[in-house]
Amino acid sequence: MKMNRRIFLGKTAVATAAVAAPMVLADGHAKPRVVVVGGGAGGATAARYIAKDSKGEINVTLIEPTRTYYTCFFSNLYLGGFKEIEDIGHSYGGLAAGGVNVVHDWAVGVDRDAKTVSLAGGGNVKYDKLILSPGIDFVDMAVPGWDISAQNAMPHAYKAGSQTELLRAQLMAMPEGGTFAMVAPPNPYRCPPGPYERVSMAAHYLKANNPTAKIIVADPKPKFSKMSLFQEGWANHYEGMIDWIGEDFGGGNVSVDPAAMTVTIDGEETKVDVCNVIPAMKAGRIAEIAGVTDGNWAPVNAADMSTKADPDIYVLGDASQQGDMPKSGFSANSQAKVCANAVRGALTGSKVFPAKFSNTCWSLIETNDGVKVGATYEATAEKIAKVDGFISQTGESADLRKATYEESEGWYSGITADMFG
């Protein structure tokens, strides 16, 4: 089935609703206040839905430092030349027009007792409910020899925008017959198939423009998402170009030297022309500052995405530790709708529907060769639990693979409209 905007926006589960008792506001302010930190798939969606569905009954403030948000999902297609950077960039004007107070600043502190968020530019914003959707940060020295100061020499490009543009420029500037290296991340991390779609898109570009180039992937994992599908695609489209080195062959024993542009895998040093280092990840810094993480991720309650540490703080998307859902844009958007419904119910007494979640991750291997994996989920007392799932199969027809890619294009149009209005 081809995914379009109407179908995507309509994929919300219908369930019996409960009516919540509205929250009593402690200091007598007229309207409840929701502050959302982070304007990606989780935060933008939550802010938009709370503002839209409350019809002005709730003051919603979104704190996001960037004025143009570049989606990490679909950024690999920019690397491969299927998209331009403008295709994955989105402004916040639609959210502002929909009643969200958009503040372009960094959130640098959370006072849970006073219920305030402090801003880098000065001052603070008061909240009754706080939603954190800060995405990811990187674990220091997760890859020996690499830290954030080396991101220009060896880009991560796992926060889309300038890093993505830099990695593409480096890919395009590779010498004839050069070597592109990737250091893949350990679990759990943002977008499980993402590194391998990136390898595919780099190979697509090199096959057309630098066909004697090589790609080396050092991977600390013994297997990865859609592994058989990617390996089938690499054999079919890029035979002899890609060397994947998994955990069993030393892929987890890796260090880099950004100054010398070398990668050492299990003691063997290789000179490379481009090196994409994707380090181990953790929740965005503001979640740690708020004191709602376990050191890496923020444990949440599946029914509403509220944190285990504070019932008035919610964490969405990549930053959350919630159970079976992968860290993806689709997951964050799905979680945001559940959270928005629960927050609105808590603040205004409106109906709250039982939590239902879904996710699909599409990947492009070569022109019109799209694959996908996905599942549906429900909230249990312990976690967000997988109910059922699906995945593309090896050996599928070219027509089916093309239809899968076209479905992903429809989904992208739908989710970005859903996020930004």
C-alpha positions as CSV (number, residue, x, y, z in Angstrom):
1,M,0.0,0.0,0.0
2,K,1.4,3.4,-0.9
3,M,1.7,5.6,2.1
4,N,0.3,9.2,1.6
5,R,-0.3,12.1,4.0
6,R,-4.0,11.3,4.5
7,I,-3.3,7.6,5.3
8,F,-0.3,8.4,7.6
9,L,-2.3,11.0,9.6
10,G,-5.2,8.6,9.9
11,K,-3.2,5.7,11.4
12,T,-4.2,6.5,15.0
13,A,-5.7,3.7,16.9
14,V,-9.3,4.0,18.0
15,A,-9.9,2.9,21.6
16,T,-12.2,3.5,24.5
17,A,-11.4,6.8,26.2
18,A,-11.2,7.8,29.8
19,V,-12.0,11.3,31.2
20,A,-9.2,12.7,33.3
21,A,-9.6,15.1,36.2
22,P,-7.9,18.5,35.4
23,M,-4.7,19.4,37.2
24,V,-5.1,22.0,40.0
25,L,-2.7,24.9,39.1
26,A,-0.7,25.9,42.2
27,D,0.0,29.6,41.8
28,G,-3.4,30.7,40.4
29,H,-2.3,31.4,36.8
30,A,-5.2,31.4,34.3
31,K,-4.1,28.7,31.8
32,P,-1.9,25.6,32.3
33,R,1.5,25.9,30.8
34,V,3.3,23.3,28.8
35,V,7.0,23.7,27.8
36,V,8.5,21.5,25.2
37,V,12.3,21.3,24.8
38,G,13.4,20.1,21.4
39,G,11.7,20.7,18.0
40,G,12.2,17.4,16.2
41,A,9.8,14.6,15.5
42,G,8.8,14.2,19.1
43,G,8.8,17.8,20.4
44,A,7.3,19.5,17.4
45,T,4.5,16.9,17.1
46,A,3.7,17.2,20.9
47,A,3.7,21.0,20.8
48,R,1.5,21.1,17.7
49,Y,-1.0,18.6,18.9
50,I,-1.4,20.1,22.4
51,A,-1.9,23.6,21.0
52,K,-4.3,22.4,18.2
53,D,-6.4,20.0,20.3
54,S,-6.6,22.3,23.4
55,K,-8.0,25.1,21.3
56,G,-6.3,27.8,23.3
57,E,-6.9,26.3,26.7
58,I,-3.2,25.5,27.2
59,N,-0.2,27.8,26.8
60,V,2.4,25.9,24.8
61,T,6.0,27.0,24.5
62,L,8.5,25.2,22.3
63,I,12.2,25.8,23.0
64,E,14.5,25.0,20.0
65,P,17.8,26.7,19.2
66,T,17.7,26.1,15.4
67,R,15.4,28.1,13.1
68,T,15.6,25.5,10.4
69,Y,15.3,21.8,11.4
70,Y,16.9,19.3,9.2
71,T,15.5,15.8,9.6
72,C,18.0,13.0,10.4
73,F,15.7,10.7,8.6
74,F,16.0,11.0,4.8
75,S,19.4,12.8,5.3
76,N,21.2,9.8,3.9
77,L,19.2,10.4,0.6
78,Y,20.9,13.8,0.5
79,L,24.3,12.1,0.8
80,G,23.4,9.8,-2.1
81,G,22.2,12.6,-4.3
82,F,18.5,11.8,-4.2
83,K,17.6,14.9,-2.2
84,E,18.9,18.4,-1.9
85,I,19.6,19.9,1.6
86,E,16.5,22.1,1.2
87,D,14.3,19.0,0.9
88,I,15.0,18.0,4.4
89,G,14.9,21.4,6.0
90,H,11.8,22.7,7.8
91,S,10.9,26.0,9.5
92,Y,8.8,26.6,12.6
93,G,6.4,29.1,11.1
94,G,3.6,26.7,10.8
95,L,3.8,25.8,14.5
96,A,3.8,29.5,15.4
97,A,0.8,30.1,13.2
98,G,-0.9,27.2,15.0
99,G,-0.6,28.9,18.4
100,V,2.8,27.6,19.7
101,N,5.1,30.1,21.3
102,V,8.4,29.2,19.5
103,V,11.5,30.3,21.4
104,H,14.8,29.9,19.5
105,D,17.2,29.5,22.4
106,W,19.1,26.7,24.3
107,A,17.5,25.2,27.4
108,V,20.3,25.0,29.8
109,G,18.7,24.2,33.2
110,V,15.6,22.7,34.8
111,D,14.4,23.5,38.3
112,R,12.0,20.8,39.1
113,D,10.9,22.3,42.4
114,A,10.2,25.8,40.9
115,K,9.0,24.2,37.6
116,T,11.1,26.4,35.4
117,V,13.4,26.0,32.4
118,S,16.3,28.4,32.2
119,L,17.5,29.7,28.8
120,A,21.1,30.4,27.6
121,G,19.9,33.8,26.5
122,G,18.8,34.6,30.1
123,G,15.6,34.3,32.0
124,N,13.4,31.2,32.5
125,V,10.1,29.8,31.4
126,K,7.6,28.4,33.9
127,Y,5.8,25.1,33.3
128,D,3.1,22.9,34.7
129,K,4.1,20.0,32.4
130,L,7.5,19.7,30.8
131,I,8.2,17.6,27.7
132,L,11.8,16.9,26.8
133,S,12.6,15.7,23.3
134,P,16.2,16.6,23.0
135,G,17.3,13.7,20.7
136,I,20.9,12.4,21.2
137,D,24.3,13.4,22.4
138,F,27.4,11.3,22.1
139,V,29.3,9.3,24.8
140,D,32.7,10.9,25.4
141,M,35.6,8.9,24.0
142,A,33.3,6.1,22.9
143,V,35.7,5.7,19.9
144,P,39.3,6.1,21.1
145,G,40.9,9.1,19.4
146,W,37.6,10.8,18.5
147,D,35.7,13.5,20.4
148,I,33.4,16.2,19.3
149,S,36.4,18.5,18.5
150,A,37.2,16.0,15.7
151,Q,33.8,16.2,14.0
152,N,35.1,18.4,11.2
153,A,37.9,15.9,10.3
154,M,35.7,12.9,10.9
155,P,32.1,13.9,10.8
156,H,29.4,12.0,12.6
157,A,26.5,13.5,10.5
158,Y,24.1,11.9,13.0
159,K,22.6,15.3,13.8
160,A,21.5,16.5,10.4
161,G,22.4,19.9,8.9
162,S,26.0,21.2,8.6
163,Q,27.5,17.8,9.5
164,T,25.5,16.2,6.7
165,E,26.7,18.8,4.2
166,L,30.2,18.3,5.3
167,L,30.1,14.5,4.9
168,R,28.7,14.9,1.4
169,A,31.4,17.4,0.5
170,Q,34.1,15.0,1.7
171,L,32.5,12.1,-0.2
172,M,32.4,14.1,-3.4
173,A,36.1,15.2,-2.9
174,M,37.4,11.7,-2.5
175,P,40.4,10.9,-4.7
176,E,39.9,8.3,-7.4
177,G,40.1,4.8,-5.9
178,G,40.0,6.3,-2.4
179,T,38.7,4.8,0.8
180,F,35.5,5.7,2.7
181,A,35.4,4.4,6.3
182,M,32.6,4.2,8.8
183,V,32.8,3.4,12.5
184,A,29.3,2.1,13.3
185,P,27.7,2.6,16.7
186,P,26.9,0.1,19.4
187,N,23.3,-0.6,20.5
188,P,21.1,1.2,21.3
189,Y,21.3,4.2,19.0
190,R,19.2,6.5,16.8
191,C,17.7,4.8,13.7
192,P,19.0,1.2,13.7
193,P,19.1,0.8,9.9
194,G,20.6,4.3,9.4
195,P,24.3,3.6,9.2
196,Y,23.7,0.9,6.6
197,E,21.4,3.0,4.5
198,R,24.3,5.5,4.6
199,V,26.8,3.0,3.4
200,S,24.4,2.2,0.6
201,M,24.0,5.9,-0.4
202,A,27.8,6.4,-0.3
203,A,28.2,3.4,-2.5
204,H,25.5,4.7,-4.9
205,Y,27.4,7.9,-5.3
206,L,30.8,6.3,-5.6
207,K,29.6,3.7,-8.1
208,A,28.6,6.5,-10.5
209,N,31.5,8.9,-9.8
210,N,34.4,7.0,-8.3
211,P,33.8,3.3,-9.1
212,T,37.2,2.0,-7.9
213,A,36.7,3.5,-4.4
214,K,36.3,1.2,-1.4
215,I,34.1,1.3,1.7
216,I,35.1,-0.1,5.0
217,V,32.6,-0.5,7.9
218,A,34.0,-1.3,11.4
219,D,31.0,-2.5,13.4
220,P,31.0,-3.5,17.1
221,K,27.9,-5.5,16.6
222,P,27.6,-9.1,15.3
223,K,24.5,-8.2,13.3
224,F,22.4,-5.2,12.4
225,S,18.9,-4.1,11.4
226,K,17.8,-5.5,8.0
227,M,21.2,-7.2,7.7
228,S,20.2,-9.8,5.1
229,L,18.4,-7.2,3.0
230,F,21.4,-4.8,3.0
231,Q,23.9,-7.5,2.3
232,E,21.7,-8.8,-0.6
233,G,21.5,-5.3,-2.0
234,W,25.2,-4.7,-1.6
235,A,26.0,-7.9,-3.5
236,N,23.5,-7.0,-6.2
237,H,24.4,-3.4,-6.7
238,Y,27.9,-2.8,-5.3
239,E,29.8,-6.0,-5.6
240,G,33.3,-5.9,-4.2
241,M,33.0,-2.3,-3.0
242,I,31.9,-2.7,0.6
243,D,33.8,-4.6,3.3
244,W,31.8,-4.9,6.5
245,I,33.9,-6.0,9.5
246,G,31.7,-7.1,12.4
247,E,32.4,-7.9,16.0
248,D,33.7,-11.4,15.3
249,F,36.4,-10.0,13.1
250,G,37.5,-7.1,15.3
251,G,35.0,-4.5,14.4
252,G,34.6,-3.5,18.0
253,N,38.3,-3.0,18.6
254,V,38.7,0.3,16.7
255,S,40.6,3.6,17.2
256,V,41.0,6.6,15.0
257,D,43.5,9.3,14.4
258,P,41.8,12.3,12.9
259,A,45.0,14.3,12.3
260,A,46.6,11.4,10.3
261,M,43.3,10.2,8.9
262,T,43.8,6.6,9.9
263,V,41.5,4.0,11.3
264,T,43.0,1.1,13.3
265,I,40.8,-2.1,13.3
266,D,41.9,-4.9,15.6
267,G,45.5,-3.6,15.5
268,E,45.6,-3.1,11.7
269,E,46.0,0.6,10.7
270,T,44.5,1.8,7.4
271,K,44.9,5.2,5.8
272,V,41.5,6.6,4.7
273,D,40.2,9.5,2.8
274,V,36.9,10.0,4.5
275,C,35.9,8.7,7.9
276,N,32.3,8.8,9.3
277,V,32.5,8.1,13.0
278,I,29.1,7.4,14.6
279,P,29.9,7.1,18.3
280,A,27.9,5.5,21.1
281,M,24.9,7.7,22.1
282,K,22.9,8.9,25.1
283,A,20.0,11.2,25.8
284,G,20.4,14.8,24.9
285,R,22.1,16.8,27.7
286,I,19.0,18.6,29.0
287,A,17.5,15.3,30.1
288,E,20.6,14.6,32.2
289,I,20.5,18.2,33.6
290,A,16.9,17.7,34.6
291,G,17.9,14.6,36.6
292,V,15.6,12.2,34.7
293,T,18.2,9.8,33.1
294,D,19.9,6.7,34.4
295,G,23.1,8.1,33.1
296,N,22.5,7.4,29.5
297,W,18.7,7.3,28.7
298,A,15.5,8.5,30.4
299,P,13.3,5.7,31.8
300,V,9.6,6.5,31.2
301,N,6.2,5.1,31.9
302,A,4.7,3.5,28.7
303,A,1.2,4.8,29.3
304,D,2.0,8.5,28.8
305,M,5.8,8.8,28.4
306,S,6.2,10.5,31.8
307,T,9.5,9.9,33.4
308,K,10.1,7.5,36.3
309,A,11.8,10.4,38.2
310,D,9.1,13.1,37.9
311,P,5.5,12.7,36.9
312,D,5.4,16.2,35.5
313,I,8.3,15.7,33.1
314,Y,7.9,13.6,29.9
315,V,10.6,12.3,27.6
316,L,10.0,11.4,24.0
317,G,11.8,9.8,21.1
318,D,15.5,9.0,21.0
319,A,16.2,10.2,24.5
320,S,13.7,7.8,26.2
321,Q,14.2,4.3,27.6
322,Q,10.8,2.9,27.0
323,G,11.0,-0.7,26.0
324,D,10.7,-2.3,22.6
325,M,10.4,0.6,20.2
326,P,13.5,1.6,18.1
327,K,14.8,5.1,18.3
328,S,13.3,6.6,15.1
329,G,11.5,9.6,13.8
330,F,8.3,7.6,13.4
331,S,8.6,6.3,16.9
332,A,9.0,9.8,18.3
333,N,6.0,11.1,16.4
334,S,3.9,8.2,17.6
335,Q,5.0,8.7,21.2
336,A,4.3,12.4,21.0
337,K,0.7,11.8,20.1
338,V,0.2,9.6,23.1
339,C,2.0,12.1,25.4
340,A,0.0,15.0,24.0
341,N,-3.3,13.3,24.6
342,A,-2.2,12.4,28.2
343,V,-0.9,15.9,29.0
344,R,-4.0,17.6,27.7
345,G,-6.1,15.2,29.7
346,A,-4.1,15.9,32.9
347,L,-4.3,19.7,32.5
348,T,-7.9,20.1,31.2
349,G,-9.8,16.9,32.1
350,S,-10.3,16.0,28.4
351,K,-10.6,12.4,27.2
352,V,-7.4,10.2,27.4
353,F,-7.2,7.2,25.0
354,P,-5.2,4.1,25.8
355,A,-1.7,4.3,24.5
356,K,-1.1,2.6,21.1
357,F,2.2,3.0,19.2
358,S,3.5,2.2,15.8
359,N,6.8,2.5,13.8
360,T,8.1,1.9,10.4
361,C,11.7,2.4,9.2
362,W,12.3,2.6,5.5
363,S,15.8,2.4,3.9
364,L,16.9,3.0,0.3
365,I,19.7,0.7,-1.0
366,E,19.8,1.8,-4.6
367,T,17.5,3.7,-7.0
368,N,14.0,2.4,-6.4
369,D,15.3,-0.4,-4.2
370,G,13.5,0.4,-0.9
371,V,13.1,-1.9,2.1
372,K,11.3,-1.5,5.4
373,V,10.8,-2.9,8.9
374,G,8.1,-2.0,11.4
375,A,5.8,-3.0,14.2
376,T,2.9,-2.1,16.4
377,Y,3.1,-1.7,20.2
378,E,1.1,-1.3,23.3
379,A,1.7,0.1,26.8
380,T,2.2,-2.4,29.6
381,A,3.1,-1.7,33.2
382,E,6.7,-2.5,32.5
383,K,7.3,-1.0,29.0
384,I,6.2,-0.3,25.5
385,A,5.8,-3.8,24.3
386,K,5.8,-5.1,20.7
387,V,2.6,-6.7,19.5
388,D,3.5,-7.7,16.0
389,G,5.8,-6.7,13.2
390,F,6.8,-7.0,9.6
391,I,9.9,-6.7,7.4
392,S,10.7,-6.8,3.7
393,Q,12.0,-10.1,2.4
394,T,15.0,-10.9,0.3
395,G,14.3,-11.7,-3.3
396,E,11.4,-9.3,-3.7
397,S,10.4,-8.0,-7.1
398,A,11.7,-4.8,-8.5
399,D,8.1,-3.5,-8.6
400,L,7.6,-4.2,-4.9
401,R,10.9,-2.5,-3.9
402,K,10.0,0.6,-6.0
403,A,6.6,0.7,-4.3
404,T,8.3,0.5,-0.9
405,Y,10.5,3.5,-1.8
406,E,7.5,5.5,-3.0
407,E,5.7,4.6,0.2
408,S,8.6,6.2,2.1
409,E,8.3,9.4,0.1
410,G,4.6,9.6,1.0
411,W,5.4,9.0,4.7
412,Y,8.1,11.7,4.7
413,S,5.6,14.2,3.3
414,G,3.0,13.1,5.9
415,I,5.2,13.1,9.0
416,T,6.8,16.5,8.3
417,A,3.3,18.1,7.8
418,D,2.3,16.4,11.0
419,M,5.3,17.8,12.8
420,F,5.4,21.3,11.5
421,G,1.9,22.1,10.3
